[in-house]
């Protein structure tokens, strides 16, 4: 049994729901939040301890994993504190807001002999299980291009929480807080990014951070991809379209779990469609969203083969955000990886 403490009863409530449904490998030992009422609202029949001080969870020798569901500016210090007392860490996005901090976390995890699992739960769902199956069976061929749309609606009610929309509190805008999942999906399914060009602006809300962006990626495979982002859409919609050598994969518009709704997989050569459809029917089943995410973490902590999100995945995400912000501010095409002498290595905050 893996004992886990969830820090933050906001997004942490979704982690709790997934862990409840999984059962078995995990036991939620504690939830920490400054507001005890928020904790009690999500308790239901659970017997976890309600704590108001993070230090109490860190000091509990029975807790194996600290699950960080706190505002972005707390991710790095709390992760380092957890590692220092021998805990594994699950950390909501963004893992960090500088390459310097990401490298500090990597060094601390190695020193502690513990693992960090960045949260990218979008990777799990029936459609992604199907697409990965098509890839492993060789039916997709190489990736040619992809187009990502993160078209969401955010207004005054969303930004009523004081730290949102600020560089100090949220550490970034739509690129960091909204499209980061789709960018992770792009690299997860299509491979690493080699270079980035970007434009970003604030057009929708009176905030410090960006709420619109247009980004072009060149992948190490040679594929060319785009990402279009706005928080000024009429509704929340996410759309992904990946064009492979032998087929085109197109999502629906589900914003928070793009792999849960059915996708279309269309053969370039119509005579191949029957083979693709048969392969789709043979794709393995897997739990979706946070359930899939935590299932793979349990395997990793128990030493079993797994597909858990790795610390290197999280660091790659931080590097990509660094490159996007630098490209948007300078107009330069920015190459990856990000070296220690890069102008934004210490962070992208203005």
LINQUI-V514569 format. One record per residue. N is the residue number from 1. RES is the residue in one letter. OMEGA is omega in radians with two decimals (none if undefined). Layout:
# LINQUI-V514569
<<N;RES;OMEGA> <N;RES;OMEGA>>
This chain:
# LINQUI-V514569
<<1;X;3.14> <2;X;3.13> <3;X;-3.04> <4;X;3.04> <5;X;3.14> <6;X;3.12> <7;X;-3.12> <8;X;-3.08> <9;X;3.07> <10;X;3.05> <11;X;3.09> <12;X;3.11> <13;X;3.09> <14;X;3.04> <15;X;-3.14> <16;X;3.14> <17;X;-3.13> <18;X;-3.13> <19;X;3.06> <20;X;-3.10> <21;X;3.13> <22;X;-3.07> <23;X;2.97> <24;X;-2.98> <25;X;-3.02> <26;X;2.94> <27;X;3.07> <28;X;-3.06> <29;X;-3.08> <30;X;2.92> <31;X;-3.08> <32;X;3.06> <33;X;3.11> <34;X;-3.11> <35;X;-3.11> <36;X;3.13> <37;X;3.10> <38;X;3.12> <39;X;-3.07> <40;X;3.13> <41;X;-3.11> <42;X;-3.06> <43;X;-3.00> <44;X;-3.11> <45;X;-3.08> <46;X;-3.10> <47;X;-3.14> <48;X;3.06> <49;X;3.05> <50;X;-3.10> <51;X;3.08> <52;X;-3.09> <53;X;3.13> <54;X;-3.11> <55;X;3.14> <56;X;3.10> <57;X;3.14> <58;X;-3.09> <59;X;-3.08> <60;X;-3.08> <61;X;-3.13> <62;X;-3.09> <63;X;-3.10> <64;X;-3.00> <65;X;3.01> <66;X;-3.10> <67;X;-2.98> <68;X;3.11> <69;X;-3.03> <70;X;3.04> <71;X;-3.00> <72;X;-3.06> <73;X;3.12> <74;X;-3.02> <75;X;-3.07> <76;X;-3.08> <77;X;-3.12> <78;X;3.06> <79;X;-3.13> <80;X;3.10> <81;X;-3.13> <82;X;3.11> <83;X;-3.09> <84;X;3.12> <85;X;2.97> <86;X;3.12> <87;X;2.86> <88;X;-3.05> <89;X;2.85> <90;X;-3.06> <91;X;3.07> <92;X;3.13> <93;X;-0.13> <94;X;3.11> <95;X;3.14> <96;X;3.12> <97;X;2.96> <98;X;3.05> <99;X;3.11> <100;X;3.13> <101;X;3.11> <102;X;3.11> <103;X;3.06> <104;X;3.13> <105;X;3.12> <106;X;3.14> <107;X;-3.13> <108;X;3.11> <109;X;3.11> <110;X;-3.14> <111;X;-3.11> <112;X;-3.06> <113;X;-3.12> <114;X;-3.09> <115;X;3.02> <116;X;3.14> <117;X;3.06> <118;X;-3.07> <119;X;2.98> <120;X;-3.03> <121;X;3.14> <122;X;-3.08> <123;X;-3.02> <124;X;3.12> <125;X;-3.08> <126;X;-3.09> <127;X;3.14> <128;X;3.04> <129;X;3.10> <130;X;-3.09> <131;X;3.10> <132;X;3.11> <133;X;3.09> <134;X;3.13> <135;X;-3.08> <136;X;3.09> <137;X;3.06> <138;X;-3.06> <139;X;3.14> <140;X;-2.94> <141;X;-3.08> <142;X;3.09> <143;X;3.09> <144;X;-3.09> <145;X;3.06> <146;X;3.08> <147;X;-3.13> <148;X;3.05> <149;X;3.02> <150;X;-3.05> <151;X;-3.05> <152;X;3.14> <153;X;3.09> <154;X;-3.09> <155;X;-3.02> <156;X;-3.13> <157;X;3.11> <158;X;-3.08> <159;X;3.07> <160;X;3.03> <161;X;-2.90> <162;X;-3.06> <163;X;-3.13> <164;X;3.12> <165;X;3.14> <166;X;3.08> <167;X;-3.09> <168;X;-3.06> <169;X;-3.06> <170;X;3.06> <171;X;3.12> <172;X;-3.10> <173;X;-3.04> <174;X;3.11> <175;X;-3.06> <176;X;-2.97> <177;X;-3.05> <178;X;-3.07> <179;X;-3.06> <180;X;3.13> <181;X;3.14> <182;X;3.07> <183;X;3.05> <184;X;3.11> <185;X;3.13> <186;X;-3.10> <187;X;3.10> <188;X;-3.05> <189;X;-3.00> <190;X;3.07> <191;X;-3.01> <192;X;3.08> <193;X;3.11> <194;X;-3.13> <195;X;-3.03> <196;X;2.88> <197;X;-3.04> <198;X;2.93> <199;X;3.11> <200;X;-3.13> <201;X;3.08> <202;X;-3.04> <203;X;-2.92> <204;X;-3.04> <205;X;3.10> <206;X;-3.08> <207;X;3.13> <208;X;-2.98> <209;X;-3.08> <210;X;3.03> <211;X;3.02> <212;X;3.10> <213;X;3.03> <214;X;-2.96> <215;X;3.05> <216;X;-3.13> <217;X;2.88> <218;X;-3.13> <219;X;3.13> <220;X;3.09> <221;X;-3.04> <222;X;3.12> <223;X;3.12> <224;X;-3.01> <225;X;3.14> <226;X;3.05> <227;X;3.11> <228;X;-2.97> <229;X;2.97> <230;X;2.99> <231;X;-3.12> <232;X;3.13> <233;X;3.13> <234;X;-3.13> <235;X;3.06> <236;X;3.11> <237;X;3.01> <238;X;3.12> <239;X;3.09> <240;X;3.10> <241;X;-3.12> <242;X;-3.12> <243;X;3.12> <244;X;-3.14> <245;X;-3.02> <246;X;-3.13> <247;X;3.04> <248;X;3.14> <249;X;-3.08> <250;X;-3.13> <251;X;2.88> <252;X;-3.09> <253;X;3.10> <254;X;-3.01> <255;X;-2.96> <256;X;-3.14> <257;X;-3.03> <258;X;3.12> <259;X;-3.08> <260;X;3.13> <261;X;-3.12> <262;X;3.01> <263;X;2.95> <264;X;3.11> <265;X;-2.98> <266;X;-3.14> <267;X;3.06> <268;X;3.04> <269;X;-3.07> <270;X;-3.13> <271;X;3.11> <272;X;-3.01> <273;X;-3.11> <274;X;3.12> <275;X;3.11> <276;X;-3.13> <277;X;3.11> <278;X;3.12> <279;X;3.11> <280;X;3.13> <281;X;-3.12> <282;X;-3.12> <283;X;-3.13> <284;X;3.04> <285;X;3.10> <286;X;3.05> <287;X;-3.06> <288;X;2.98> <289;X;-3.09> <290;X;3.11> <291;X;3.08> <292;X;3.14> <293;X;-3.10> <294;X;3.06> <295;X;-3.12> <296;X;3.07> <297;X;3.12> <298;X;3.10> <299;X;-3.11> <300;X;-3.11> <301;X;3.10> <302;X;3.06> <303;X;-3.14> <304;X;3.02> <305;X;-3.00> <306;X;3.06> <307;X;-3.12> <308;X;3.02> <309;X;-3.06> <310;X;3.04> <311;X;3.12> <312;X;3.06> <313;X;3.14> <314;X;3.12> <315;X;3.09> <316;X;3.10> <317;X;3.10> <318;X;3.12> <319;X;-3.12> <320;X;3.09> <321;X;3.09> <322;X;-3.12> <323;X;-3.13> <324;X;-3.13> <325;X;3.13> <326;X;3.13> <327;X;-3.12> <328;X;-3.09> <329;X;-3.04> <330;X;-3.01> <331;X;-3.14> <332;X;2.91> <333;X;-2.98> <334;X;3.13> <335;X;3.07> <336;X;0.11> <337;X;3.14> <338;X;-3.11> <339;X;3.14> <340;X;3.13> <341;X;3.10> <342;X;-3.11> <343;X;-3.13> <344;X;-3.14> <345;X;-3.13> <346;X;3.08> <347;X;-3.09> <348;X;3.12> <349;X;-3.12> <350;X;none>>
